[in-house]
Amino acid sequence: MYAAGRDSLKLGPVGHAVLRVIFPLPALWEIVPIALAIGAVCGVIPRAVGIWGALVFAITALFWGIVYRLAKQPVGWGLLHPLASVLIFGIFTRAAWKGDRVEWKGRAYRSK
């Protein structure tokens, strides 16, 4: 996704360097709240910030629980959404920093 999208944007060298950093960041939205809540429980982060993190985590987990319910999947999987975001963050980061070479179905392609 990154390799295909970056060539469609006319950003120049600086814009593409910034895009490499920005591309994986949306996945953090689902990771940060639970990390803040855990940090508050451990006493590393202020309690109010931890409460905010726990509230955002609960709302997001409820959303994903509803999505899973509608998809006729176990609702409890909604609680695991931060783990999925960690994986997505890793995939997006690897894609953004991999370079201009892409492999698909055993063939290698280079972008412009």
N, CA, C and O atoms as CSV, one atom per row, in Angstrom:
chain,resi,resn,atom,element,x,y,z
A,1,MET,N,N,0.821,-1.179,0.000
A,1,MET,CA,C,0.000,0.000,0.000
A,1,MET,C,C,0.872,1.251,0.000
A,1,MET,O,O,0.594,2.196,-0.739
A,2,TYR,N,N,1.902,1.270,0.803
A,2,TYR,CA,C,2.785,2.432,0.856
A,2,TYR,C,C,3.498,2.635,-0.473
A,2,TYR,O,O,3.532,3.749,-0.997
A,3,ALA,N,N,4.066,1.568,-1.018
A,3,ALA,CA,C,4.836,1.676,-2.258
A,3,ALA,C,C,3.955,2.163,-3.404
A,3,ALA,O,O,4.410,2.943,-4.241
A,4,ALA,N,N,2.723,1.724,-3.453
A,4,ALA,CA,C,1.827,2.156,-4.524
A,4,ALA,C,C,1.390,3.599,-4.326
A,4,ALA,O,O,1.293,4.358,-5.290
A,5,GLY,N,N,1.128,3.980,-3.093
A,5,GLY,CA,C,0.631,5.319,-2.822
A,5,GLY,C,C,1.669,6.408,-2.900
A,5,GLY,O,O,1.358,7.529,-3.302
A,6,ARG,N,N,2.892,6.106,-2.526
A,6,ARG,CA,C,3.895,7.166,-2.483
A,6,ARG,C,C,4.217,7.704,-3.866
A,6,ARG,O,O,4.545,8.883,-3.994
A,7,ASP,N,N,4.135,6.876,-4.912
A,7,ASP,CA,C,4.429,7.345,-6.254
A,7,ASP,C,C,3.265,8.126,-6.861
A,7,ASP,O,O,3.444,8.839,-7.849
A,8,SER,N,N,2.076,7.997,-6.277
A,8,SER,CA,C,0.942,8.739,-6.802
A,8,SER,C,C,0.892,10.163,-6.234
A,8,SER,O,O,0.154,11.009,-6.741
A,9,LEU,N,N,1.670,10.422,-5.192
A,9,LEU,CA,C,1.722,11.752,-4.588
A,9,LEU,C,C,2.971,12.482,-5.058
A,9,LEU,O,O,4.072,11.936,-4.984
A,10,LYS,N,N,2.815,13.687,-5.533
A,10,LYS,CA,C,3.950,14.494,-5.989
A,10,LYS,C,C,4.454,15.328,-4.802
A,10,LYS,O,O,4.136,16.512,-4.688
A,11,LEU,N,N,5.232,14.704,-3.933
A,11,LEU,CA,C,5.690,15.362,-2.715
A,11,LEU,C,C,7.140,15.818,-2.772
A,11,LEU,O,O,7.557,16.652,-1.968
A,12,GLY,N,N,7.892,15.299,-3.683
A,12,GLY,CA,C,9.317,15.615,-3.727
A,12,GLY,C,C,10.077,14.798,-2.694
A,12,GLY,O,O,9.463,14.071,-1.913
A,13,PRO,N,N,11.388,14.902,-2.676
A,13,PRO,CA,C,12.198,14.094,-1.757
A,13,PRO,C,C,11.907,14.362,-0.286
A,13,PRO,O,O,11.852,13.425,0.510
A,14,VAL,N,N,11.720,15.628,0.088
A,14,VAL,CA,C,11.450,15.951,1.497
A,14,VAL,C,C,10.079,15.418,1.901
A,14,VAL,O,O,9.923,14.848,2.981
A,15,GLY,N,N,9.094,15.602,1.040
A,15,GLY,CA,C,7.750,15.097,1.331
A,15,GLY,C,C,7.716,13.591,1.491
A,15,GLY,O,O,7.017,13.074,2.362
A,16,HIS,N,N,8.466,12.882,0.657
A,16,HIS,CA,C,8.517,11.422,0.768
A,16,HIS,C,C,9.235,10.988,2.051
A,16,HIS,O,O,8.875,9.976,2.651
A,17,ALA,N,N,10.242,11.748,2.468
A,17,ALA,CA,C,10.926,11.430,3.734
A,17,ALA,C,C,9.970,11.618,4.912
A,17,ALA,O,O,9.950,10.806,5.837
A,18,VAL,N,N,9.183,12.687,4.874
A,18,VAL,CA,C,8.199,12.933,5.933
A,18,VAL,C,C,7.110,11.859,5.900
A,18,VAL,O,O,6.661,11.397,6.950
A,19,LEU,N,N,6.688,11.464,4.705
A,19,LEU,CA,C,5.658,10.440,4.566
A,19,LEU,C,C,6.097,9.117,5.197
A,19,LEU,O,O,5.278,8.408,5.782
A,20,ARG,N,N,7.365,8.786,5.083
A,20,ARG,CA,C,7.874,7.548,5.706
A,20,ARG,C,C,7.636,7.543,7.212
A,20,ARG,O,O,7.360,6.497,7.800
A,21,VAL,N,N,7.743,8.706,7.830
A,21,VAL,CA,C,7.555,8.805,9.277
A,21,VAL,C,C,6.072,8.850,9.629
A,21,VAL,O,O,5.653,8.238,10.611
A,22,ILE,N,N,5.285,9.560,8.850
A,22,ILE,CA,C,3.863,9.764,9.156
A,22,ILE,C,C,3.013,8.543,8.840
A,22,ILE,O,O,2.039,8.283,9.547
A,23,PHE,N,N,3.345,7.790,7.809
A,23,PHE,CA,C,2.529,6.674,7.329
A,23,PHE,C,C,2.129,5.680,8.429
A,23,PHE,O,O,0.957,5.305,8.489
A,24,PRO,N,N,3.044,5.235,9.300
A,24,PRO,CA,C,2.643,4.250,10.317
A,24,PRO,C,C,1.908,4.835,11.521
A,24,PRO,O,O,1.336,4.075,12.302
A,25,LEU,N,N,1.903,6.152,11.700
A,25,LEU,CA,C,1.387,6.755,12.925
A,25,LEU,C,C,-0.092,6.520,13.234
A,25,LEU,O,O,-0.424,6.393,14.412
A,26,PRO,N,N,-1.004,6.453,12.260
A,26,PRO,CA,C,-2.409,6.231,12.627
A,26,PRO,C,C,-2.641,4.957,13.446
A,26,PRO,O,O,-3.584,4.903,14.235
A,27,ALA,N,N,-1.821,3.957,13.276
A,27,ALA,CA,C,-1.993,2.717,14.056
A,27,ALA,C,C,-1.763,2.959,15.542
A,27,ALA,O,O,-2.256,2.195,16.371
A,28,LEU,N,N,-1.028,4.001,15.890
A,28,LEU,CA,C,-0.768,4.283,17.301
A,28,LEU,C,C,-2.021,4.715,18.056
A,28,LEU,O,O,-2.078,4.600,19.281
A,29,TRP,N,N,-3.022,5.211,17.336
A,29,TRP,CA,C,-4.242,5.662,18.000
A,29,TRP,C,C,-4.849,4.562,18.870
A,29,TRP,O,O,-5.429,4.854,19.916
A,30,GLU,N,N,-4.727,3.340,18.463
A,30,GLU,CA,C,-5.310,2.236,19.221
A,30,GLU,C,C,-4.344,1.678,20.270
A,30,GLU,O,O,-4.759,0.924,21.150
A,31,ILE,N,N,-3.072,2.036,20.184
A,31,ILE,CA,C,-2.063,1.526,21.108
A,31,ILE,C,C,-1.857,2.468,22.294
A,31,ILE,O,O,-1.728,2.015,23.431
A,32,VAL,N,N,-1.825,3.748,22.038
A,32,VAL,CA,C,-1.487,4.747,23.058
A,32,VAL,C,C,-2.443,4.724,24.252
A,32,VAL,O,O,-1.964,4.737,25.386
A,33,PRO,N,N,-3.772,4.692,24.064
A,33,PRO,CA,C,-4.657,4.735,25.245
A,33,PRO,C,C,-4.405,3.605,26.250
A,33,PRO,O,O,-4.345,3.862,27.452
A,34,ILE,N,N,-4.259,2.381,25.789
A,34,ILE,CA,C,-4.042,1.276,26.733
A,34,ILE,C,C,-2.659,1.378,27.365
A,34,ILE,O,O,-2.475,1.012,28.526
A,35,ALA,N,N,-1.685,1.874,26.603
A,35,ALA,CA,C,-0.345,2.067,27.166
A,35,ALA,C,C,-0.378,3.116,28.275
A,35,ALA,O,O,0.296,2.962,29.293
A,36,LEU,N,N,-1.154,4.177,28.084
A,36,LEU,CA,C,-1.287,5.204,29.122
A,36,LEU,C,C,-1.986,4.649,30.361
A,36,LEU,O,O,-1.586,4.941,31.488
A,37,ALA,N,N,-3.029,3.850,30.152
A,37,ALA,CA,C,-3.740,3.255,31.285
A,37,ALA,C,C,-2.814,2.328,32.075
A,37,ALA,O,O,-2.811,2.352,33.306
A,38,ILE,N,N,-2.043,1.525,31.379
A,38,ILE,CA,C,-1.099,0.621,32.048
A,38,ILE,C,C,-0.020,1.428,32.768
A,38,ILE,O,O,0.377,1.090,33.883
A,39,GLY,N,N,0.452,2.495,32.125
A,39,GLY,CA,C,1.457,3.360,32.758
A,39,GLY,C,C,0.943,3.991,34.034
A,39,GLY,O,O,1.693,4.136,34.999
A,40,ALA,N,N,-0.330,4.369,34.055
A,40,ALA,CA,C,-0.916,4.955,35.263
A,40,ALA,C,C,-1.042,3.921,36.374
A,40,ALA,O,O,-0.806,4.231,37.542
A,41,VAL,N,N,-1.415,2.690,36.015
A,41,VAL,CA,C,-1.511,1.623,37.012
A,41,VAL,C,C,-0.143,1.353,37.634
A,41,VAL,O,O,-0.040,1.062,38.826
A,42,CYS,N,N,0.902,1.451,36.821
A,42,CYS,CA,C,2.267,1.226,37.307
A,42,CYS,C,C,2.843,2.452,38.025
A,42,CYS,O,O,3.936,2.380,38.586
A,43,GLY,N,N,2.126,3.564,38.011
A,43,GLY,CA,C,2.571,4.763,38.702
A,43,GLY,C,C,3.552,5.615,37.918
A,43,GLY,O,O,4.170,6.518,38.483
A,44,VAL,N,N,3.706,5.352,36.646
A,44,VAL,CA,C,4.658,6.096,35.808
A,44,VAL,C,C,4.004,7.335,35.208
A,44,VAL,O,O,4.683,8.321,34.924
A,45,ILE,N,N,2.702,7.289,35.017
A,45,ILE,CA,C,1.946,8.356,34.360
A,45,ILE,C,C,0.886,8.850,35.343
A,45,ILE,O,O,0.371,8.062,36.136
A,46,PRO,N,N,0.552,10.142,35.305
A,46,PRO,CA,C,-0.494,10.659,36.209
A,46,PRO,C,C,-1.820,9.911,36.066
A,46,PRO,O,O,-2.186,9.453,34.984
A,47,ARG,N,N,-2.513,9.806,37.174
A,47,ARG,CA,C,-3.761,9.045,37.226
A,47,ARG,C,C,-4.799,9.560,36.231
A,47,ARG,O,O,-5.483,8.763,35.589
A,48,ALA,N,N,-4.926,10.881,36.095
A,48,ALA,CA,C,-5.926,11.455,35.178
A,48,ALA,C,C,-5.658,11.027,33.736
A,48,ALA,O,O,-6.596,10.750,32.988
A,49,VAL,N,N,-4.409,10.971,33.349
A,49,VAL,CA,C,-4.055,10.541,31.995
A,49,VAL,C,C,-4.407,9.064,31.827
A,49,VAL,O,O,-4.894,8.655,30.773
A,50,GLY,N,N,-4.161,8.267,32.865
A,50,GLY,CA,C,-4.507,6.846,32.823
A,50,GLY,C,C,-6.002,6.622,32.712
A,50,GLY,O,O,-6.453,5.714,32.013
A,51,ILE,N,N,-6.777,7.460,33.410
A,51,ILE,CA,C,-8.233,7.343,33.322
A,51,ILE,C,C,-8.691,7.674,31.905
A,51,ILE,O,O,-9.552,6.989,31.354
A,52,TRP,N,N,-8.118,8.720,31.314
A,52,TRP,CA,C,-8.440,9.062,29.931
A,52,TRP,C,C,-8.109,7.886,29.012
A,52,TRP,O,O,-8.913,7.526,28.152
A,53,GLY,N,N,-6.930,7.288,29.189
A,53,GLY,CA,C,-6.518,6.151,28.365
A,53,GLY,C,C,-7.459,4.970,28.518
A,53,GLY,O,O,-7.822,4.326,27.534
A,54,ALA,N,N,-7.855,4.682,29.761
A,54,ALA,CA,C,-8.768,3.562,30.001
A,54,ALA,C,C,-10.135,3.826,29.384
A,54,ALA,O,O,-10.763,2.912,28.850
A,55,LEU,N,N,-10.601,5.074,29.455
A,55,LEU,CA,C,-11.891,5.424,28.873
A,55,LEU,C,C,-11.857,5.291,27.350
A,55,LEU,O,O,-12.774,4.724,26.755
A,56,VAL,N,N,-10.811,5.806,26.725
A,56,VAL,CA,C,-10.693,5.694,25.266
A,56,VAL,C,C,-10.576,4.226,24.855
A,56,VAL,O,O,-11.178,3.804,23.868
A,57,PHE,N,N,-9.794,3.446,25.620
A,57,PHE,CA,C,-9.682,2.021,25.324
A,57,PHE,C,C,-11.051,1.345,25.412
A,57,PHE,O,O,-11.410,0.557,24.537
A,58,ALA,N,N,-11.813,1.648,26.458
A,58,ALA,CA,C,-13.130,1.024,26.647
A,58,ALA,C,C,-14.082,1.377,25.503
A,58,ALA,O,O,-14.801,0.512,25.003
A,59,ILE,N,N,-14.086,2.642,25.090
A,59,ILE,CA,C,-14.964,3.068,23.999
A,59,ILE,C,C,-14.565,2.370,22.696
A,59,ILE,O,O,-15.421,1.900,21.946
A,60,THR,N,N,-13.267,2.308,22.441
A,60,THR,CA,C,-12.796,1.663,21.221
A,60,THR,C,C,-13.079,0.156,21.257
A,60,THR,O,O,-13.469,-0.430,20.247
A,61,ALA,N,N,-12.881,-0.459,22.414
A,61,ALA,CA,C,-13.178,-1.890,22.550
A,61,ALA,C,C,-14.672,-2.152,22.347
A,61,ALA,O,O,-15.053,-3.159,21.750
A,62,LEU,N,N,-15.514,-1.246,22.842
A,62,LEU,CA,C,-16.957,-1.380,22.634
A,62,LEU,C,C,-17.281,-1.293,21.142
A,62,LEU,O,O,-18.065,-2.088,20.625
A,63,PHE,N,N,-16.678,-0.327,20.459
A,63,PHE,CA,C,-16.885,-0.205,19.017
A,63,PHE,C,C,-16.513,-1.505,18.302
A,63,PHE,O,O,-17.290,-2.032,17.507
A,64,TRP,N,N,-15.303,-2.017,18.600
A,64,TRP,CA,C,-14.868,-3.249,17.933
A,64,TRP,C,C,-15.722,-4.444,18.347
A,64,TRP,O,O,-15.953,-5.349,17.547
A,65,GLY,N,N,-16.190,-4.449,19.595
A,65,GLY,CA,C,-17.100,-5.512,20.025
A,65,GLY,C,C,-18.375,-5.526,19.204
A,65,GLY,O,O,-18.872,-6.590,18.835
A,66,ILE,N,N,-18.906,-4.342,18.919
A,66,ILE,CA,C,-20.107,-4.239,18.085
A,66,ILE,C,C,-19.807,-4.716,16.672
A,66,ILE,O,O,-20.601,-5.443,16.075
A,67,VAL,N,N,-18.665,-4.308,16.140
A,67,VAL,CA,C,-18.278,-4.743,14.790
A,67,VAL,C,C,-18.189,-6.264,14.736
A,67,VAL,O,O,-18.699,-6.884,13.803
A,68,TYR,N,N,-17.540,-6.868,15.738
A,68,TYR,CA,C,-17.415,-8.327,15.761
A,68,TYR,C,C,-18.768,-8.992,15.938
A,68,TYR,O,O,-19.023,-10.040,15.346
A,69,ARG,N,N,-19.633,-8.403,16.738
A,69,ARG,CA,C,-20.979,-8.964,16.938
A,69,ARG,C,C,-21.742,-8.979,15.612
A,69,ARG,O,O,-22.378,-9.974,15.265
A,70,LEU,N,N,-21.671,-7.868,14.877
A,70,LEU,CA,C,-22.348,-7.788,13.578
A,70,LEU,C,C,-21.758,-8.762,12.568
A,70,LEU,O,O,-22.449,-9.243,11.670
A,71,ALA,N,N,-20.463,-9.045,12.731
A,71,ALA,CA,C,-19.790,-9.986,11.827
A,71,ALA,C,C,-19.932,-11.429,12.309
A,71,ALA,O,O,-19.366,-12.347,11.715
A,72,LYS,N,N,-20.695,-11.623,13.392
A,72,LYS,CA,C,-20.925,-12.949,13.971
A,72,LYS,C,C,-19.611,-13.623,14.396
A,72,LYS,O,O,-19.391,-14.812,14.164
A,73,GLN,N,N,-18.752,-12.818,15.025
A,73,GLN,CA,C,-17.478,-13.293,15.564
A,73,GLN,C,C,-17.512,-13.104,17.077
A,73,GLN,O,O,-18.374,-12.386,17.584
A,74,PRO,N,N,-16.595,-13.732,17.807
A,74,PRO,CA,C,-16.569,-13.555,19.259
A,74,PRO,C,C,-16.360,-12.080,19.645
A,74,PRO,O,O,-15.392,-11.449,19.221
A,75,VAL,N,N,-17.273,-11.553,20.443
A,75,VAL,CA,C,-17.244,-10.147,20.845
A,75,VAL,C,C,-15.985,-9.819,21.647
A,75,VAL,O,O,-15.491,-8.693,21.586
A,76,GLY,N,N,-15.473,-10.770,22.384
A,76,GLY,CA,C,-14.276,-10.554,23.201
A,76,GLY,C,C,-13.049,-10.169,22.399
A,76,GLY,O,O,-12.096,-9.614,22.947
A,77,TRP,N,N,-13.062,-10.457,21.110
A,77,TRP,CA,C,-11.924,-10.076,20.279
A,77,TRP,C,C,-11.765,-8.564,20.237
A,77,TRP,O,O,-10.681,-8.063,19.941
A,78,GLY,N,N,-12.829,-7.838,20.527
A,78,GLY,CA,C,-12.753,-6.382,20.576
A,78,GLY,C,C,-11.747,-5.880,21.593
A,78,GLY,O,O,-11.196,-4.789,21.447
A,79,LEU,N,N,-11.510,-6.675,22.621
A,79,LEU,CA,C,-10.524,-6.291,23.641
A,79,LEU,C,C,-9.087,-6.407,23.141
A,79,LEU,O,O,-8.170,-5.841,23.736
A,80,LEU,N,N,-8.896,-7.132,22.062
A,80,LEU,CA,C,-7.548,-7.357,21.531
A,80,LEU,C,C,-7.131,-6.349,20.464
A,80,LEU,O,O,-6.076,-6.501,19.850
A,81,HIS,N,N,-7.944,-5.327,20.240
A,81,HIS,CA,C,-7.632,-4.391,19.160
A,81,HIS,C,C,-6.263,-3.716,19.292
A,81,HIS,O,O,-5.664,-3.408,18.262
A,82,PRO,N,N,-5.732,-3.468,20.496
A,82,PRO,CA,C,-4.381,-2.885,20.542
A,82,PRO,C,C,-3.318,-3.832,19.968
A,82,PRO,O,O,-2.340,-3.377,19.374
A,83,LEU,N,N,-3.503,-5.131,20.141
A,83,LEU,CA,C,-2.532,-6.082,19.578
A,83,LEU,C,C,-2.550,-6.035,18.055
A,83,LEU,O,O,-1.500,-6.092,17.414
A,84,ALA,N,N,-3.738,-5.931,17.480
A,84,ALA,CA,C,-3.844,-5.812,16.027
A,84,ALA,C,C,-3.160,-4.534,15.551
A,84,ALA,O,O,-2.510,-4.524,14.506
A,85,SER,N,N,-3.309,-3.462,16.318
A,85,SER,CA,C,-2.681,-2.197,15.938
A,85,SER,C,C,-1.162,-2.263,16.025
A,85,SER,O,O,-0.467,-1.636,15.225
A,86,VAL,N,N,-0.647,-3.013,16.984
A,86,VAL,CA,C,0.808,-3.200,17.058
A,86,VAL,C,C,1.300,-3.900,15.791
A,86,VAL,O,O,2.321,-3.517,15.219
A,87,LEU,N,N,0.573,-4.919,15.363
A,87,LEU,CA,C,0.944,-5.622,14.132
A,87,LEU,C,C,0.854,-4.707,12.911
A,87,LEU,O,O,1.745,-4.703,12.061
A,88,ILE,N,N,-0.225,-3.936,12.834
A,88,ILE,CA,C,-0.396,-3.007,11.704
A,88,ILE,C,C,0.715,-1.960,11.711
A,88,ILE,O,O,1.269,-1.630,10.662
A,89,PHE,N,N,1.038,-1.442,12.889
A,89,PHE,CA,C,2.119,-0.461,13.002
A,89,PHE,C,C,3.426,-1.063,12.481
A,89,PHE,O,O,4.164,-0.411,11.743
A,90,GLY,N,N,3.706,-2.303,12.868
A,90,GLY,CA,C,4.921,-2.972,12.386
A,90,GLY,C,C,4.922,-3.173,10.883
A,90,GLY,O,O,5.936,-2.951,10.221
A,91,ILE,N,N,3.779,-3.596,10.341
A,91,ILE,CA,C,3.680,-3.811,8.893
A,91,ILE,C,C,3.851,-2.494,8.144
A,91,ILE,O,O,4.591,-2.427,7.162
A,92,PHE,N,N,3.166,-1.444,8.607
A,92,PHE,CA,C,3.261,-0.147,7.941
A,92,PHE,C,C,4.672,0.430,8.039
A,92,PHE,O,O,5.182,0.999,7.074
A,93,THR,N,N,5.302,0.284,9.208
A,93,THR,CA,C,6.665,0.795,9.379
A,93,THR,C,C,7.625,0.060,8.456
A,93,THR,O,O,8.464,0.677,7.801
A,94,ARG,N,N,7.498,-1.243,8.409
A,94,ARG,CA,C,8.376,-2.028,7.526
A,94,ARG,C,C,8.165,-1.637,6.066
A,94,ARG,O,O,9.125,-1.512,5.306
A,95,ALA,N,N,6.916,-1.446,5.682
A,95,ALA,CA,C,6.617,-1.064,4.300
A,95,ALA,C,C,7.189,0.311,3.968
A,95,ALA,O,O,7.720,0.523,2.878
A,96,ALA,N,N,7.077,1.239,4.911
A,96,ALA,CA,C,7.543,2.603,4.659
A,96,ALA,C,C,9.060,2.676,4.559
A,96,ALA,O,O,9.588,3.526,3.842
A,97,TRP,N,N,9.762,1.811,5.258
A,97,TRP,CA,C,11.226,1.877,5.284
A,97,TRP,C,C,11.894,0.812,4.436
A,97,TRP,O,O,13.120,0.715,4.403
A,98,LYS,N,N,11.094,0.017,3.754
A,98,LYS,CA,C,11.657,-1.079,2.958
A,98,LYS,C,C,12.420,-0.582,1.740
A,98,LYS,O,O,13.405,-1.199,1.334
A,99,GLY,N,N,11.985,0.509,1.163
A,99,GLY,CA,C,12.641,1.028,-0.029
A,99,GLY,C,C,11.730,0.957,-1.225
A,99,GLY,O,O,10.510,0.871,-1.087
A,100,ASP,N,N,12.322,0.993,-2.400
A,100,ASP,CA,C,11.512,1.046,-3.613
A,100,ASP,C,C,11.283,-0.322,-4.240
A,100,ASP,O,O,10.719,-0.415,-5.330
A,101,ARG,N,N,11.707,-1.372,-3.573
A,101,ARG,CA,C,11.541,-2.726,-4.103
A,101,ARG,C,C,10.343,-3.403,-3.431
A,101,ARG,O,O,10.230,-3.421,-2.206
A,102,VAL,N,N,9.458,-3.955,-4.254
A,102,VAL,CA,C,8.263,-4.636,-3.754
A,102,VAL,C,C,8.222,-6.026,-4.360
A,102,VAL,O,O,8.468,-6.192,-5.555
A,103,GLU,N,N,7.912,-7.029,-3.542
A,103,GLU,CA,C,7.749,-8.390,-4.048
A,103,GLU,C,C,6.282,-8.779,-3.948
A,103,GLU,O,O,5.612,-8.507,-2.952
A,104,TRP,N,N,5.802,-9.420,-5.005
A,104,TRP,CA,C,4.427,-9.894,-5.011
A,104,TRP,C,C,4.366,-11.138,-5.883
A,104,TRP,O,O,4.791,-11.123,-7.038
A,105,LYS,N,N,3.829,-12.218,-5.317
A,105,LYS,CA,C,3.695,-13.501,-6.009
A,105,LYS,C,C,5.032,-13.963,-6.603
A,105,LYS,O,O,5.085,-14.463,-7.727
A,106,GLY,N,N,6.096,-13.790,-5.835
A,106,GLY,CA,C,7.393,-14.267,-6.255
A,106,GLY,C,C,8.112,-13.394,-7.273
A,106,GLY,O,O,9.196,-13.747,-7.736
A,107,ARG,N,N,7.516,-12.253,-7.626
A,107,ARG,CA,C,8.154,-11.350,-8.586
A,107,ARG,C,C,8.550,-10.074,-7.864
A,107,ARG,O,O,7.861,-9.631,-6.945
A,108,ALA,N,N,9.670,-9.482,-8.286
A,108,ALA,CA,C,10.149,-8.237,-7.683
A,108,ALA,C,C,9.848,-7.069,-8.614
A,108,ALA,O,O,10.049,-7.148,-9.825
A,109,TYR,N,N,9.363,-5.988,-8.021
A,109,TYR,CA,C,9.060,-4.779,-8.776
A,109,TYR,C,C,9.799,-3.618,-8.111
A,109,TYR,O,O,10.058,-3.644,-6.908
A,110,ARG,N,N,10.131,-2.616,-8.895
A,110,ARG,CA,C,10.727,-1.388,-8.385
A,110,ARG,C,C,9.818,-0.231,-8.757
A,110,ARG,O,O,9.329,-0.144,-9.884
A,111,SER,N,N,9.599,0.659,-7.790
A,111,SER,CA,C,8.820,1.857,-8.121
A,111,SER,C,C,9.756,2.907,-8.710
A,111,SER,O,O,10.975,2.738,-8.697
A,112,LYS,N,N,9.196,3.959,-9.210
A,112,LYS,CA,C,9.984,4.996,-9.881
A,112,LYS,C,C,11.059,5.568,-8.989
A,112,LYS,O,O,11.806,6.451,-9.411
